Amino acid sequence: MKVDHTASRRSAPPSFTTPKSLPEFQRVFPDEGSCAAYLYAARVPAGFICPYCQTQGQPYRFKNQPDMLRCRVCKRNTRLTAGTTMQKSQTPISTWFWGAWRAIPRECRPCSSRSSWA
């Protein structure tokens, strides 16, 4: 099944909220698999479309490489990080997520009533 790429939109998964604290961040993103799952949901909300053969469908997933996707039709591999700053990095996705979360100014993160000083 061939699909038009313009139909897909990139945004955070619908039920996701930015973690407010370090313990909450660690609960939401405890390992590489959870970071890869979030990245997959954010990058391909309409489903995986092979960048080589343009076929839409569920890719093969590899347990030991959570960011690797293989098209079931043409058997070519692509990574979740392709086309991003993380593309050719050897740094784990979880480290990138941690850095991105730390780079968000504290005042831009949603704050909880428990962490408020007022």
N, C-alpha and C positions, 0 to 999 in steps of 0.2 A: 504494500500500500504506500503510494507516494503522497507526501504531505508538503504544503507550502510553509516555509520557515517563518513568514511574516505573521502567521497566526499565533505562534508561541510568544509568550511574554515572560520576561525575567523579573521575578520579585521574590520576596521571602515567602515561605509556605504560609498559608492562610491562618493557622492557629499559633504562629510563632510570635513570641514577645522577647525583646532584648533582655538578657539576664541583667539584674540590677546589682548583683554582688558577686564576688569571687566564688563563694560556695555555690551560689545558684548557677553560675557559669559552668563550674565543674560538674554539677548534676546534669545540666542540659547537654554538655559536650564532654563526656567522660573518656572517650577514646576516638581513635581514627574512624571507626565504623559510624559513630553517631555524627561526626563532622561530615563524612562522605554522604550519609543519608540526607542531611540538611542541604548540602551543596547540590545533590541530585534533585531534590524537591524544588530548590530555588532556580536551578538552571534549566530544567526540563519539565515544567509544570504540565505541559500538554502531552508528555511522554517522550521517550527517546527517539530521536531522528538521526540515523546514521549520516555523518558528514560526508561519507564517500559515495554511498549508493542511494541516499535520500529515503531509505525505507524506515517506516515507523513501526515500533514494536518493542517488546521487552528485550534488552540486551542480556548476554551472558554476564554474570558477575563472578568475581574471583574473591574467595574468602580472605586470602593472604594479600590481596591488592584491592582494597575497597574503592579506590578511585579509578580503576580500570574497567572499561565497558567494551564488550565485543559484540559486533553486529551478528545476529543469527543468520543473516542472508549472505553477506559478502565475507564474513569472518575476519574483518579488519578491526584492530583495536583503536580505541580513543580514550582519552582520560577526561575525567570530570573537570580537571584544571586547564584543559586546552582552551586557549584564547583568553586566559586570565594572567594576572601578574605571577601567579603560582605555577605557570605552565612548565617551565624547565627547571624548577627548583627541586632540590633534593630534600628540602625542609618539609616535615610532615604537615598535613593539612591542619591538624590540631594546633600546631605552633603558629601557623598563619592566622587561625581563628583567634587564638589568644592575643596575638599582636594587634589584630584588628579591633578586638574588644577593648584592649588597653588604650588604643589610639582614639577611641571615642571619648570626647571630654565628658567628665562625670556629670556635668550639668545638662548634657544632651541625652543621657540615659534616663529612662523613666525611673523615678524614685518611689520607693515604698514609704509608707507612713512610719515604719519602724526605723528607717535610716535617716529620717528627717530630723534636723537639729532644732527646728522651730517649735 
